[in-house]
Amino acid sequence: MRIAALLAVLLGLSVSAQAEVMGDRDGELRETASGELLAWDEVGQTWRKPVAFWQAFAQRDGIKSWGQSREYPPYDDVRELDVFMVELDSGVCLMQFYHQRWRRANDVRRWSPEFNSLAGCPDVFK
Protein backbone atom coordinates (compact mmCIF):
# COMPACT_ATOMS: atom_id res chain seq x y z
CA MET A 1 0.00 0.00 0.00
CA ARG A 2 1.36 3.43 -0.90
CA ILE A 3 2.19 5.76 1.96
CA ALA A 4 -0.43 8.32 0.84
CA ALA A 5 -3.10 5.60 0.74
CA LEU A 6 -2.14 4.34 4.18
CA LEU A 7 -2.20 7.88 5.56
CA ALA A 8 -5.64 8.53 4.03
CA VAL A 9 -7.01 5.33 5.57
CA LEU A 10 -5.49 6.14 8.97
CA LEU A 11 -6.99 9.64 8.85
CA GLY A 12 -10.39 8.13 8.05
CA LEU A 13 -10.80 10.12 4.83
CA SER A 14 -13.72 9.36 2.53
CA VAL A 15 -12.92 7.64 -0.76
CA SER A 16 -13.23 10.93 -2.71
CA ALA A 17 -11.03 12.74 -0.16
CA GLN A 18 -8.50 9.93 -0.47
CA ALA A 19 -8.43 10.53 -4.22
CA GLU A 20 -7.52 14.18 -3.68
CA VAL A 21 -4.73 13.23 -1.28
CA MET A 22 -3.35 10.51 -3.53
CA GLY A 23 -3.65 12.29 -6.90
CA ASP A 24 -5.70 9.62 -8.66
CA ARG A 25 -6.27 9.75 -12.38
CA ASP A 26 -9.26 8.89 -14.51
CA GLY A 27 -9.64 5.14 -14.94
CA GLU A 28 -7.22 4.18 -12.19
CA LEU A 29 -8.22 0.89 -10.55
CA ARG A 30 -7.92 0.24 -6.81
CA GLU A 31 -8.80 -2.64 -4.60
CA THR A 32 -10.59 -1.73 -1.39
CA ALA A 33 -9.76 -3.28 1.98
CA SER A 34 -12.72 -5.63 1.46
CA GLY A 35 -11.33 -6.77 -1.92
CA GLU A 36 -13.75 -4.84 -4.13
CA LEU A 37 -12.22 -3.40 -7.31
CA LEU A 38 -13.12 0.25 -8.03
CA ALA A 39 -12.23 2.74 -10.78
CA TRP A 40 -11.72 6.47 -10.25
CA ASP A 41 -14.17 8.56 -12.31
CA GLU A 42 -12.48 11.93 -12.60
CA VAL A 43 -15.52 13.67 -14.09
CA GLY A 44 -17.91 12.35 -11.42
CA GLN A 45 -15.25 12.66 -8.70
CA THR A 46 -16.14 9.25 -7.34
CA TRP A 47 -15.00 5.64 -7.21
CA ARG A 48 -17.17 3.25 -9.23
CA LYS A 49 -17.26 -0.45 -9.98
CA PRO A 50 -15.47 -0.99 -13.33
CA VAL A 51 -18.60 -1.65 -15.41
CA ALA A 52 -20.32 1.37 -13.82
CA PHE A 53 -17.20 3.40 -14.70
CA TRP A 54 -17.56 2.29 -18.33
CA GLN A 55 -21.25 3.19 -18.31
CA ALA A 56 -20.51 6.63 -16.85
CA PHE A 57 -17.76 7.19 -19.44
CA ALA A 58 -20.18 6.27 -22.24
CA GLN A 59 -22.59 8.96 -20.98
CA ARG A 60 -20.04 11.79 -20.87
CA ASP A 61 -20.64 14.88 -22.97
CA GLY A 62 -19.35 14.65 -26.51
CA ILE A 63 -19.30 10.85 -26.61
CA LYS A 64 -21.74 8.96 -28.80
CA SER A 65 -22.73 5.65 -27.28
CA TRP A 66 -24.29 2.85 -29.28
CA GLY A 67 -25.57 1.19 -26.12
CA GLN A 68 -25.04 -2.44 -25.20
CA SER A 69 -25.61 -5.50 -27.36
CA ARG A 70 -24.08 -8.70 -28.75
CA GLU A 71 -24.32 -7.12 -32.23
CA TYR A 72 -21.91 -4.38 -33.25
CA PRO A 73 -23.43 -1.19 -34.72
CA PRO A 74 -23.49 -0.85 -38.54
CA TYR A 75 -19.93 -0.02 -39.61
CA ASP A 76 -20.96 2.77 -42.02
CA ASP A 77 -22.85 4.62 -39.26
CA VAL A 78 -20.05 4.63 -36.69
CA ARG A 79 -17.71 7.60 -36.25
CA GLU A 80 -14.28 8.05 -34.65
CA LEU A 81 -14.35 7.72 -30.83
CA ASP A 82 -17.93 6.37 -30.63
CA VAL A 83 -18.34 3.79 -27.86
CA PHE A 84 -20.26 0.54 -27.58
CA MET A 85 -20.62 -2.02 -24.78
CA VAL A 86 -20.24 -5.46 -26.35
CA GLU A 87 -21.91 -8.39 -24.57
CA LEU A 88 -20.05 -11.70 -24.46
CA ASP A 89 -20.75 -14.91 -22.54
CA SER A 90 -17.92 -13.91 -20.16
CA GLY A 91 -19.32 -10.40 -19.55
CA VAL A 92 -19.33 -6.97 -21.15
CA CYS A 93 -16.48 -4.83 -22.44
CA LEU A 94 -16.50 -1.18 -23.43
CA MET A 95 -15.30 -0.77 -27.01
CA GLN A 96 -14.28 2.45 -28.73
CA PHE A 97 -14.10 3.04 -32.48
CA TYR A 98 -10.60 4.27 -33.22
CA HIS A 99 -8.68 4.45 -36.51
CA GLN A 100 -11.39 2.68 -38.50
CA ARG A 101 -11.98 -0.28 -36.20
CA TRP A 102 -13.42 -1.26 -32.82
CA ARG A 103 -10.86 -1.54 -30.02
CA ARG A 104 -11.18 -2.11 -26.30
CA ALA A 105 -11.72 1.37 -24.84
CA ASN A 106 -8.81 0.78 -22.50
CA ASP A 107 -6.50 0.31 -25.50
CA VAL A 108 -7.52 3.76 -26.71
CA ARG A 109 -7.82 5.57 -23.37
CA ARG A 110 -4.97 3.89 -21.49
CA TRP A 111 -6.73 3.52 -18.18
CA SER A 112 -5.33 0.95 -15.75
CA PRO A 113 -4.01 -2.07 -17.69
CA GLU A 114 -6.13 -4.39 -15.54
CA PHE A 115 -9.27 -3.25 -17.41
CA ASN A 116 -8.24 -5.55 -20.28
CA SER A 117 -8.53 -8.56 -17.99
CA LEU A 118 -11.96 -7.67 -16.55
CA ALA A 119 -15.39 -9.02 -17.51
CA GLY A 120 -15.53 -9.83 -21.22
CA CYS A 121 -12.48 -7.83 -22.30
CA PRO A 122 -10.03 -10.75 -22.46
CA ASP A 123 -12.41 -12.55 -24.86
CA VAL A 124 -13.27 -9.71 -27.24
CA PHE A 125 -10.90 -10.79 -29.99
CA LYS A 126 -11.20 -14.57 -29.62
N, C-alpha and C positions, 0 to 999 in steps of 0.2 A: 504494500500500500504506500502511495506517495506521502511524503510528509505533509503536504497541504491537505490531502484527503483525510489523513489521520487527525490533523489539527481541527478540521471542520467537524468531524464526527465528535471529537472530544468537547468541542465548544457547543455541540448540540444544534448546529446550524441546519436550517431546512435544506432540502435538496437544491432548490433554486439559489439559496444563499451560498451553498457549497460550490455551485457552478461559478459564481462570481469570484469566490476566493481562489478557485483552482484554475480559472481561465479556460473553461471548456469551449470546444468548438462544435459547430453544427455537425450532427451525425456521429459524434463520439459515443462509443458504447462503454458502459460501465456495468459491473455486476454489484448488486447491493449486498449488504451483509447477509440477507436471507437467500441469496443466490439468484435473485431475479435480474435479468438483463434489461437495461434501459438505455435509450438513446437520447442525447441532448438535442432538443429542438430550439435552435437559436432564435427563430422568429417568435415562437410561442413562449420562450423563456421558461421551459419546463422539461422534465425528463418524461419520456414516453416509452411504452413497450415498442420494440422495433417495428412491428407491422403498423401500429398506430402512428409511429413516426413517418413511415412511408405514406400513410393515408393523409396525414397533415401536410407533408411535402407536396403531394399531388393536388392539394387544395390551395396552395399558395398563389398569390396574385401573379399573373403573367404566365402561368403554366397551364397548358391544355391537357386535361386528363381524359383518357378514353375509358375510364372505369375499370372494372374487374371482370374477367371472363377467361375461359379456356381458349377462345378464338381471338387471334390478333386482329386489330382494326385493319380495314382495307388499306393496302400499301399506298395507293395513289392519293388517299385523303390525309395521310399523316404528314406532319411538318417537323422540322428540326426541333428537338428538345421536348416534344410531346411525351407524356408518360402514360403508362398502362400497367395495371396489376394483373400479371398472368397467373392463372390458377393451374397448379399441377397436383398430382396425387400426393406429393410430399409437402404441399403447402403453396403459398403465394410468393411472388417475387416482383418487386417494382422494377419495371423496364423503362428505359428512356431511349427515344429515337435520336440517334446521333451519327452523323456522317453516313446517312443513307441506309442505316440498319438499326434494328432493335438491339440494345445492349442492356446488361444489368445496370440499373441506375447507379449503383455503387462504383461501377467501372468508369462511369462518366463523371460523377460527383466526387469520388475519392473520399467517402466517409470512412469509418473504421473498416479495415479489411475483413473483419469478422462477419460483416453483412453478407458477404458472398457465400458463407457457410450456413446461413440461417434459412429456415423454412424451405421454400422450393428453389432457392437460388442455386444450390449446387447442381440441380437437375435440369436447369433451363436449357442447356445446350446438348443434352444427351439424346 
